[in-house]
Amino acid sequence: MESLKFTYLAEPNDINFGGKVHGGEVMKWIDQAAYALAVKYSKGYAVTKFVDNIEFKSPINIGDLVTINVFLVKSGNTSMTFNVKVLSEHLVLQEENLNCECDIVFVAIDQNGKPRKIIK
């Protein structure tokens, strides 16, 4: 199974007014990590088509080590579906939480901006 792992350190500029990492920042990280696997798997440029069932389960705190795990679930002629899990770890306490998960679909794109066949 194709997979990829991205790791970030939650920084003060990532937080919202409640003092936790902003959901939009988490969504950006998800998109970046899934993009990397989509390009790697399809051997070319790809774009986000759809994000499904994004569920925020627990907050991420400043200083947490955040890991984005992306797994290829399905591949079609031009599209790829990934499952994404976001985990955070409090580095001092070494406690890990599942913060968020979702499915995301990418489409392989050619130089003219049209869907292209995925090279396997």
URNOR-V984334 format. One record per residue. N is the residue number from 0. SS is DSSP state (A for helix, B for strand, O for the rest). PSI is psi in whole degrees, 0 to 359 (NA if undefined). NEAR is the number of other ideal C-beta (glycine too) atoms within 12 Angstrom. Layout:
BEGIN
N,SS,PSI,NEAR ; N,SS,PSI,NEAR
END
This chain:
BEGIN
0,O,135,14 ; 1,O,135,26 ; 2,B,166,22 ; 3,B,148,28 ; 4,B,128,22 ; 5,B,144,27 ; 6,B,135,20 ; 7,B,157,29 ; 8,B,122,21 ; 9,O,120,33 ; 10,O,164,17 ; 11,A,328,15 ; 12,A,358,12 ; 13,A,356,27 ; 14,B,159,22 ; 15,O,188,20 ; 16,O,344,6 ; 17,O,0,12 ; 18,O,9,15 ; 19,O,163,27 ; 20,B,132,35 ; 21,O,136,23 ; 22,A,326,25 ; 23,A,325,17 ; 24,A,318,29 ; 25,A,317,40 ; 26,A,323,26 ; 27,A,315,22 ; 28,A,318,37 ; 29,A,312,40 ; 30,A,319,31 ; 31,A,315,26 ; 32,A,315,36 ; 33,A,322,46 ; 34,A,314,32 ; 35,A,316,25 ; 36,A,323,34 ; 37,A,316,36 ; 38,A,317,26 ; 39,A,314,24 ; 40,A,317,31 ; 41,A,354,33 ; 42,O,42,17 ; 43,O,179,23 ; 44,O,145,24 ; 45,B,155,33 ; 46,B,154,26 ; 47,B,131,30 ; 48,B,321,24 ; 49,B,139,19 ; 50,B,131,24 ; 51,B,141,18 ; 52,B,41,16 ; 53,B,124,24 ; 54,B,121,20 ; 55,B,118,25 ; 56,O,326,19 ; 57,O,153,23 ; 58,O,159,27 ; 59,O,133,38 ; 60,O,157,28 ; 61,O,136,25 ; 62,O,349,22 ; 63,O,145,32 ; 64,B,119,29 ; 65,B,128,40 ; 66,B,127,30 ; 67,B,115,39 ; 68,B,123,31 ; 69,B,131,37 ; 70,B,131,26 ; 71,B,125,29 ; 72,B,319,25 ; 73,B,145,19 ; 74,B,130,26 ; 75,O,202,20 ; 76,O,321,15 ; 77,O,351,24 ; 78,B,159,28 ; 79,B,135,40 ; 80,B,130,30 ; 81,B,147,41 ; 82,B,136,31 ; 83,B,133,44 ; 84,B,132,34 ; 85,B,121,45 ; 86,B,148,29 ; 87,B,150,37 ; 88,B,127,24 ; 89,B,115,21 ; 90,O,327,17 ; 91,O,311,10 ; 92,O,345,13 ; 93,O,41,11 ; 94,B,133,15 ; 95,B,140,20 ; 96,B,144,27 ; 97,B,114,23 ; 98,B,324,37 ; 99,B,152,36 ; 100,B,156,27 ; 101,B,174,35 ; 102,B,145,27 ; 103,B,138,40 ; 104,B,133,31 ; 105,B,151,41 ; 106,B,132,31 ; 107,B,135,33 ; 108,B,140,25 ; 109,O,183,18 ; 110,O,346,9 ; 111,O,6,8 ; 112,O,15,12 ; 113,O,151,13 ; 114,B,140,23 ; 115,O,157,21 ; 116,O,136,18 ; 117,O,129,28 ; 118,O,119,17 ; 119,O,NA,14
END
